[in-house]
Amino acid sequence: MGKGTPSKGKKNKAASHKTCRRCGKHSYHRRKGFCASCGFGHTAKLRQPGFRNRYRSFNGKKSFYR
């Protein structure tokens, strides 16, 4: 089988993510062995990107404020 469209059709059989033990979200990648949401499996610290800590101002401006 080639590496084009026919082989891509096999990707719907098994789920790649399952529920994470640490955060409870459905973001733990089975094959990679880490959670995309909290970082479980990669690091002991909780994954907290900078864009999560921002909030949008509702005064009409398009910028982010902390």
C-alpha positions as CSV (number, residue, x, y, z in Angstrom):
1,M,0.0,0.0,0.0
2,G,1.3,3.5,-0.9
3,K,1.7,6.4,1.4
4,G,-1.0,8.5,0.0
5,T,-4.8,8.5,0.3
6,P,-5.3,4.8,0.8
7,S,-3.1,4.6,3.8
8,K,-4.6,7.7,5.4
9,G,-8.0,5.9,5.5
10,K,-6.6,3.6,8.2
11,K,-6.2,6.4,10.7
12,N,-9.8,6.3,11.9
13,K,-9.5,2.9,13.6
14,A,-7.8,3.6,16.9
15,A,-7.9,6.6,19.1
16,S,-4.7,8.5,19.6
17,H,-5.6,10.3,22.8
18,K,-7.1,9.1,26.0
19,T,-8.0,10.7,29.4
20,C,-5.1,12.1,31.3
21,R,-4.4,10.8,34.8
22,R,-3.3,14.2,36.0
23,C,-5.6,16.8,34.4
24,G,-8.6,14.6,33.4
25,K,-8.8,16.0,29.9
26,H,-8.8,13.8,26.8
27,S,-5.4,14.9,25.8
28,Y,-3.0,12.1,26.7
29,H,-1.3,10.8,23.5
30,R,-1.0,7.1,23.8
31,R,1.9,6.7,21.4
32,K,3.9,9.7,22.4
33,G,3.3,9.1,26.1
34,F,2.5,12.6,27.2
35,C,-0.5,14.9,27.7
36,A,-0.8,17.8,25.3
37,S,-2.8,19.9,27.9
38,C,-0.9,19.6,31.2
39,G,2.4,18.1,30.1
40,F,2.2,14.9,32.1
41,G,4.8,12.5,30.9
42,H,7.2,15.2,29.8
43,T,7.6,17.3,33.0
44,A,6.8,17.2,36.6
45,K,5.7,20.9,36.5
46,L,2.2,21.7,35.1
47,R,2.3,23.0,31.5
48,Q,1.1,26.6,31.6
49,P,1.7,28.5,28.4
50,G,1.7,32.3,28.4
51,F,-1.4,32.7,26.3
52,R,-3.5,30.9,29.0
53,N,-2.7,33.6,31.6
54,R,-3.9,36.5,29.5
55,Y,-7.4,37.9,29.4
56,R,-9.0,40.0,26.8
57,S,-10.1,43.5,27.6
58,F,-13.7,44.3,26.6
59,N,-13.1,48.0,26.0
60,G,-12.9,47.7,22.3
61,K,-9.1,47.3,22.0
62,K,-7.6,44.4,20.2
63,S,-4.6,43.9,22.5
64,F,-4.1,41.6,25.5
65,Y,-3.5,42.8,29.0
66,R,-2.3,40.9,32.0
